[in-house]
């Protein structure tokens, strides 16, 4: 039950569909909560890069409860 460290690893895993669902859920949550705004960047500047962080939440019995991205 390894957590991927990159998007490429998440998409190559046997749980890729679950990771896609987790990423979609996170994007919808950010949209619903107005967490981000798309803006134009001034010339000569670059945006800060970001990356997905993947976590598997388990219960007390060690069963997978949720995939988080």
N, C-alpha and C positions, 0 to 999 in steps of 0.2 A: 504494500500500500504506500508506494512512493509518491510524494507530491512533486509535480514537474516544476522546474526552475525557469523554464522559458515557454513562450507560446508554441514554438516548434515542438518541444517535448510534450506539451499538453495535447497537441493535435496528433502526435504520433502514438500516444498512449491508447490502451484499450478502452479507456474511459473518456475518449475525446468528445463524445456526444454530451456527456455529463458536464465536462468543462465548458463546452459551448453554451449550454443552458445556464451555467453559473455566470459566465461572462455577460450573456444577454440580460440576465436578471440584475447584475450590477450596473450595467449601462442604463437600464430602465429606471433603476432606483436613483441614479445620479440625475437623470433627466427629470424625473418626477419631483425631486427635491431641489431642483435648480442649483445644483452644485457647481456647474461649469457654464461658461459662455464661450462661444467661438468668436474670436476677434482677429482682425488683420494685424500682422506684425509690422512694425516700422522697418524701413530698409536698413540692412546691416545687422539685424538682430536674428536670433534663432530661438525657437521654442525650447523649453526644458523638456528633455525626453522623459518618458514614463514607461513602465512595464507592468505587466500583469503579475500579481502574486497569487499563487494557488495554495489553498489550504483544504484539508479534509478534516471535518469535524466528526468526532466519534463519541459514542455514548459510554456509559460506565462499563458496558459489556464488551466494548471494543468494536461494536458495529458502526458502520458508516451512517451518519445522520444526514450530513449535507456536504456538498462540494461548494467551496467558496472561492470566488475570484475577485 
